[in-house]
């Protein structure tokens, strides 16, 4: 099968199936590392716990980006 034919067939799939194909191809290019994924999940859980307990305060995304873009333009 030629690559063009394969792409044409993939594009004809329903959106859910195309998403599965894309996810599978991306994972084949950059396989997940379970050790790193576990560490990120642990960090995310800890941050969520801190947020919910009130130990940290959320900053609106607009404010964060305004600060970043303001600093870059100087």
Backbone as CSV, one residue per row, in Angstrom:
resi,resn,N_x,N_y,N_z,CA_x,CA_y,CA_z,C_x,C_y,C_z
1,UNK,0.851,-1.185,0.000,0.000,0.000,0.000,0.892,1.241,0.000
2,UNK,0.557,2.165,-0.848,1.309,3.423,-0.906,0.894,4.329,0.239
3,UNK,1.790,5.183,0.637,1.540,6.115,1.742,0.326,6.981,1.446
4,UNK,0.213,7.480,0.225,-0.934,8.335,-0.146,-2.238,7.587,0.047
5,UNK,-2.279,6.315,-0.352,-3.492,5.500,-0.185,-3.809,5.318,1.307
6,UNK,-2.781,5.086,2.090,-2.971,4.904,3.519,-3.539,6.175,4.155
7,UNK,-2.990,7.310,3.777,-3.476,8.592,4.298,-4.920,8.828,3.867
8,UNK,-5.225,8.547,2.617,-6.599,8.716,2.132,-7.575,7.854,2.921
9,UNK,-7.176,6.611,3.191,-8.044,5.719,3.965,-8.216,6.232,5.398
10,UNK,-7.135,6.689,5.986,-7.211,7.202,7.352,-8.110,8.433,7.424
11,UNK,-8.001,9.311,6.432,-8.829,10.525,6.406,-10.305,10.206,6.231
12,UNK,-10.622,9.056,5.671,-12.016,8.668,5.459,-12.656,8.065,6.716
13,UNK,-11.863,7.793,7.732,-12.388,7.207,8.969,-13.213,8.224,9.742
14,UNK,-14.130,7.753,10.583,-14.844,8.665,11.484,-13.848,9.352,12.422
15,UNK,-14.207,10.496,12.917,-13.285,11.316,13.705,-12.716,10.569,14.917
16,UNK,-13.528,9.758,15.592,-13.040,9.032,16.761,-11.939,8.048,16.373
17,UNK,-12.127,7.382,15.236,-11.127,6.416,14.778,-9.865,7.120,14.278
18,UNK,-10.041,8.285,13.645,-8.855,9.057,13.227,-8.047,9.484,14.443
19,UNK,-8.749,9.880,15.512,-8.055,10.280,16.736,-7.249,9.112,17.299
20,UNK,-7.805,7.913,17.250,-7.074,6.736,17.730,-5.835,6.472,16.877
21,UNK,-5.969,6.633,15.555,-4.828,6.438,14.664,-3.742,7.463,14.975
22,UNK,-4.132,8.717,15.118,-3.170,9.783,15.411,-2.475,9.515,16.742
23,UNK,-3.249,9.177,17.761,-2.665,8.905,19.075,-1.670,7.754,18.993
24,UNK,-2.035,6.716,18.295,-1.157,5.551,18.153,0.135,5.927,17.426
25,UNK,0.023,6.699,16.351,1.216,7.107,15.610,2.120,8.008,16.451
26,UNK,1.517,8.939,17.174,2.321,9.832,18.016,3.029,9.051,19.123
27,UNK,2.335,8.088,19.713,2.965,7.270,20.748,4.116,6.445,20.179
28,UNK,4.000,6.039,18.919,5.086,5.265,18.320,6.320,6.139,18.079
29,UNK,6.107,7.439,17.881,7.224,8.356,17.693,7.850,8.769,19.017
30,UNK,7.018,8.876,20.028,7.468,9.339,21.337,6.815,8.476,22.410
31,UNK,7.327,7.254,22.598,6.678,6.347,23.541,6.663,6.925,24.960
32,UNK,5.560,6.760,25.665,5.496,7.278,27.028,6.465,6.523,27.929
33,UNK,7.004,7.248,28.880,7.889,6.638,29.862,7.115,6.593,31.173
34,UNK,6.730,5.407,31.571,5.838,5.267,32.722,6.426,5.883,33.977
35,UNK,7.743,5.802,34.148,8.370,6.388,35.336,8.159,7.900,35.371
36,UNK,8.347,8.539,34.229,8.164,9.990,34.146,6.685,10.337,34.292
37,UNK,5.816,9.576,33.646,4.375,9.812,33.764,3.918,9.699,35.210
38,UNK,4.447,8.723,35.937,4.087,8.564,37.351,4.525,9.766,38.168
39,UNK,5.712,10.292,37.878,6.203,11.471,38.613,5.324,12.689,38.325
40,UNK,4.966,12.878,37.031,4.102,14.012,36.681,2.738,13.882,37.351
41,UNK,2.201,12.667,37.381,0.905,12.449,38.031,0.996,12.760,39.508
42,UNK,2.088,12.382,40.127,2.284,12.660,41.548,2.361,14.167,41.808
43,UNK,3.107,14.875,40.966,3.211,16.334,41.107,1.849,16.985,40.917
44,UNK,1.099,16.540,39.913,-0.225,17.101,39.644,-1.164,16.861,40.817
45,UNK,-1.135,15.669,41.389,-1.990,15.361,42.544,-1.628,16.232,43.736
46,UNK,-0.341,16.434,43.960,0.109,17.284,45.079,-0.331,18.733,44.868
47,UNK,-0.191,19.227,43.658,-0.608,20.609,43.367,-2.116,20.777,43.542
48,UNK,-2.884,19.794,43.094,-4.336,19.857,43.264,-4.701,19.860,44.747
49,UNK,-4.017,19.037,45.519,-4.258,18.984,46.958,-3.961,20.343,47.606
50,UNK,-2.847,20.970,47.220,-2.493,22.290,47.755,-3.532,23.338,47.366
51,UNK,-4.008,23.277,46.145,-5.018,24.227,45.687,-6.313,24.061,46.466
52,UNK,-6.770,22.816,46.581,-8.035,22.552,47.269,-7.980,22.901,48.753
53,UNK,-6.800,22.765,49.354,-6.666,23.071,50.785,-6.526,24.572,51.027
54,UNK,-6.275,25.333,49.975,-6.103,26.770,50.125,-4.660,27.168,50.408
55,UNK,-3.735,26.209,50.383,-2.327,26.515,50.624,-1.727,27.349,49.498
56,UNK,-2.280,27.210,48.305,-1.835,28.034,47.182,-3.056,28.694,46.561
57,UNK,-2.813,29.840,45.953,-3.912,30.582,45.336,-3.764,30.538,43.824
58,UNK,-4.858,30.314,43.147,-4.840,30.276,41.687,-4.688,31.689,41.135
59,UNK,-3.983,31.776,40.027,-3.827,33.048,39.327,-4.492,32.879,37.960
60,UNK,-5.396,33.783,37.600,-6.062,33.654,36.301,-5.046,33.621,35.156
61,UNK,-5.309,32.751,34.180,-4.404,32.604,33.049,-4.166,33.918,32.320
62,UNK,-5.213,34.739,32.186,-5.063,36.028,31.490,-4.011,36.881,32.186
63,UNK,-4.005,36.846,33.518,-3.038,37.634,34.285,-1.615,37.113,34.066
64,UNK,-1.470,35.808,34.058,-0.157,35.198,33.848,0.383,35.570,32.475
65,UNK,-0.458,35.402,31.436,0.008,35.698,30.082,0.261,37.187,29.886
66,UNK,-0.531,38.038,30.500,-0.304,39.481,30.395,1.057,39.823,30.985
67,UNK,1.398,39.209,32.095,2.702,39.455,32.721,3.826,38.947,31.823
68,UNK,3.649,37.745,31.265,4.688,37.183,30.390,4.886,38.068,29.166
69,UNK,3.794,38.415,28.493,3.912,39.225,27.277,4.413,40.622,27.590
70,UNK,4.054,41.159,28.738,4.544,42.478,29.133,6.044,42.480,29.345
71,UNK,6.569,41.417,29.962,8.006,41.311,30.216,8.778,41.107,28.922
72,UNK,8.206,40.405,27.961,8.903,40.139,26.708,8.977,41.374,25.833
73,UNK,8.027,42.280,25.970,8.023,43.460,25.115,8.955,44.550,25.634
74,UNK,9.505,44.375,26.825,10.395,45.400,27.392,11.817,45.238,26.925
